[in-house]
Amino acid sequence: MPERNITLSIVSHRQNALVNQLLEDIQRHCAERVVLVLTENIPDPTPLATETLSCPVERIANNQVKGFGANHNAAFKHCQTPYFCVVNPDIRLPADPFAALLLALADPRVAVAGPLVQSPAGGIEDSARRFPTAGSLLKKIFVEKKQPDYPTTQGPLKGDWLAGMFMLFRSDAYRSIGGFDEAYFLYYEDVDLCRRLHAADRTVLYVPAAEVVHDAQRASRRDPRLALQHLKSALRFLSKS
């Protein structure tokens, strides 16, 4: 039986129905590996279905809304395992992704590893990316991206950054750089964190042998307030480059 060595942080923004689907996947494929920290950032009338889970669960209910980084940093305070995993509610696990990721993290120079991310239709998402520049962001507005930044058929690859939908960290690496920068309320926390890991001479690794499914919500494309937040975070990141 695998060692219970991963603290898995999930934050719900009135997304408990999605979280419950993810909890079913965790119970089915990897409950023996993990300790869960479940954060309700916004009250939700749908209860979290934790009764049938066989893994330990720590629950947090926020009195006020926190940003992405602040929520996961608060969850990390409960982490007593050698690995810490950040997972979005809209992720699904068709199988256990952790065996391949933990193998990659056996090298102490590797600070964080991320899986190949598929859409529900089977397309490959660009979850491992090169650092954005002003030019690349302008191109993104006007030119539809056709393929991911990194190949998926060459085994584990060093990359610039991994999308925050699914990141498995060595806990010592996460702790050493102070976790996410909470000045980013939403968006680009993952980009900034990976840049700081690179600056600390740690490796960011894309591991296509591990796979998850992302039912992307793409909220910033529909909500002008979120689109503005996305822009503000991008400008903050570029100003620090």
C-alpha positions in Angstrom: 0.0 0.0 0.0 1.4 3.5 -0.9 2.6 5.7 1.9 0.2 8.6 2.9 2.7 11.3 2.0 0.7 14.0 0.1 -1.3 16.8 1.5 -3.9 17.7 -1.2 -5.4 21.2 -1.1 -8.7 21.9 -2.9 -10.5 25.3 -2.7 -14.2 25.6 -3.5 -15.6 28.9 -4.7 -19.2 27.7 -4.4 -18.1 24.7 -6.4 -18.9 21.9 -4.0 -20.7 19.9 -6.6 -17.6 19.8 -8.7 -15.4 19.1 -5.6 -17.6 16.1 -4.8 -16.9 14.6 -8.2 -13.2 15.1 -7.6 -13.5 13.5 -4.1 -15.1 10.4 -5.7 -12.1 10.1 -8.0 -9.7 10.5 -5.1 -11.5 7.8 -3.1 -11.4 5.5 -6.1 -7.8 6.0 -7.2 -5.5 7.5 -4.5 -7.2 7.9 -1.1 -4.4 5.8 0.5 -1.8 8.3 -0.6 -3.3 11.6 0.6 -4.4 13.8 3.4 -7.1 16.3 2.3 -7.4 20.0 3.1 -10.8 21.3 1.8 -11.4 25.0 1.9 -14.8 26.6 1.3 -13.9 30.1 0.2 -17.6 31.0 -0.4 -20.6 29.4 1.5 -22.2 26.8 -0.6 -25.7 25.2 -0.1 -24.3 21.9 -1.5 -22.5 20.0 1.3 -19.1 18.5 0.8 -19.5 14.7 0.6 -16.7 13.7 2.9 -18.5 10.9 4.8 -17.3 8.1 2.5 -13.7 9.1 2.3 -11.1 6.8 3.8 -8.4 9.5 4.0 -8.0 12.1 6.7 -9.8 15.4 6.0 -9.2 18.9 7.3 -11.9 21.4 6.6 -11.6 25.2 6.5 -14.5 27.6 6.1 -13.4 31.2 5.4 -15.1 34.1 7.1 -14.1 36.3 4.1 -13.1 35.6 0.6 -9.4 34.9 0.0 -7.4 34.8 -3.2 -6.0 31.6 -4.8 -2.6 31.9 -3.3 -3.8 32.9 0.2 -6.1 29.9 0.3 -3.4 27.4 -0.6 -0.9 29.0 1.7 -3.4 28.7 4.5 -3.9 25.0 3.6 -0.2 24.5 3.6 0.0 25.4 7.3 -1.8 22.1 7.9 0.7 20.2 5.8 2.9 17.6 7.7 3.7 15.5 4.7 6.8 15.6 2.4 4.6 16.6 -0.6 1.9 19.3 -1.1 -0.5 19.2 -4.0 -2.7 22.1 -5.3 -5.7 20.9 -7.3 -8.6 22.8 -8.9 -12.2 21.7 -8.3 -12.7 21.1 -12.0 -10.0 18.5 -12.3 -11.0 14.8 -12.7 -8.7 11.8 -12.1 -9.3 8.9 -14.5 -6.5 7.1 -12.7 -3.9 7.7 -10.0 -1.6 10.4 -11.3 0.8 10.4 -8.4 3.1 7.5 -9.0 4.8 9.1 -12.0 4.9 12.5 -10.4 6.4 11.2 -7.2 9.0 9.4 -9.2 10.0 12.6 -10.9 10.2 14.4 -7.5 12.6 11.8 -6.1 15.3 14.1 -7.5 15.7 16.7 -4.7 16.5 19.4 -7.3 12.9 19.1 -8.7 10.7 21.4 -6.7 7.3 20.9 -8.5 5.9 18.5 -11.0 2.8 18.6 -13.1 0.9 16.1 -15.3 -0.4 16.2 -18.8 -3.8 17.8 -18.8 -6.5 16.8 -21.2 -9.8 18.4 -22.0 -13.0 16.2 -21.6 -12.9 15.8 -25.4 -9.4 14.4 -25.2 -7.4 17.5 -26.4 -4.1 18.4 -24.8 -4.1 21.6 -22.8 -1.1 23.9 -22.5 -0.6 23.3 -18.8 3.2 23.5 -19.1 4.2 26.8 -20.6 7.1 29.2 -21.4 7.1 32.4 -19.4 4.9 35.1 -20.9 6.3 38.3 -22.4 4.4 41.4 -23.5 4.8 40.2 -27.1 3.5 36.7 -26.4 0.5 38.0 -24.5 -0.4 40.4 -27.4 0.0 37.5 -29.8 -2.3 35.4 -27.6 -5.1 38.0 -28.0 -5.0 38.0 -31.8 -3.8 34.5 -32.7 -5.3 31.3 -31.5 -2.8 28.9 -30.0 -2.6 25.6 -32.0 -0.5 23.4 -29.8 1.1 23.2 -26.3 4.5 24.8 -25.6 6.1 21.5 -24.8 5.9 18.0 -26.4 4.0 15.3 -24.7 5.9 12.3 -26.1 9.5 12.8 -24.8 9.1 11.9 -21.1 9.6 14.3 -18.2 10.7 17.8 -19.4 12.1 20.8 -17.7 9.7 23.7 -18.2 9.3 27.4 -17.3 6.0 27.1 -15.4 3.1 24.8 -14.7 -0.6 25.8 -14.5 -2.0 26.0 -11.0 -4.8 23.6 -11.8 -2.6 20.7 -10.7 0.9 21.2 -9.1 2.6 18.7 -6.9 5.4 20.3 -4.8 8.1 19.0 -2.5 7.0 20.6 0.7 10.4 21.9 1.5 10.6 23.7 -1.8 7.2 25.3 -1.3 8.2 26.4 2.2 11.6 27.7 1.2 10.1 30.4 -1.1 7.2 31.2 1.1 4.5 29.6 -1.1 2.4 31.7 -3.4 2.7 35.5 -3.5 -0.6 36.6 -2.0 -0.3 40.0 -3.7 -1.7 38.1 -6.8 -5.4 37.7 -5.8 -6.2 35.6 -8.8 -4.2 34.5 -11.9 -0.4 34.4 -12.4 0.4 33.1 -8.9 1.6 29.9 -10.6 3.7 31.8 -13.1 5.3 33.9 -10.4 5.9 31.0 -8.0 7.7 29.0 -10.8 9.8 32.0 -11.7 10.9 32.2 -8.0 11.7 28.5 -8.0 13.9 28.9 -11.1 15.7 31.9 -9.4 16.4 29.5 -6.4 18.0 27.0 -8.9 15.1 24.5 -8.5 13.6 22.5 -11.4 10.0 22.7 -12.7 9.1 19.4 -14.3 6.4 18.5 -16.8 5.5 14.8 -16.5 3.2 13.6 -19.4 3.2 10.1 -18.1 0.8 11.3 -15.4 -2.6 12.4 -16.8 -5.6 14.3 -15.4 -8.7 15.8 -17.1 -9.6 19.5 -16.8 -13.2 20.6 -17.4 -12.1 24.2 -17.8 -14.5 26.9 -16.7 -12.7 29.8 -18.5 -14.6 32.3 -16.3 -12.3 35.2 -17.2 -13.5 35.0 -20.8 -17.2 35.6 -19.7 -16.9 37.9 -16.7 -15.4 41.4 -17.3 -14.4 41.7 -13.6 -12.3 38.5 -13.9 -10.9 39.5 -17.2 -9.7 42.8 -15.6 -8.2 40.8 -12.7 -6.4 38.6 -15.3 -5.0 41.7 -17.0 -3.9 43.3 -13.7 -2.1 40.1 -12.7 -0.4 39.9 -16.0 0.8 43.5 -15.8 2.1 42.9 -12.3 4.1 39.9 -13.4 5.5 41.7 -16.4 6.5 44.7 -14.3 8.6 42.4 -12.1 10.3 40.7 -15.1 
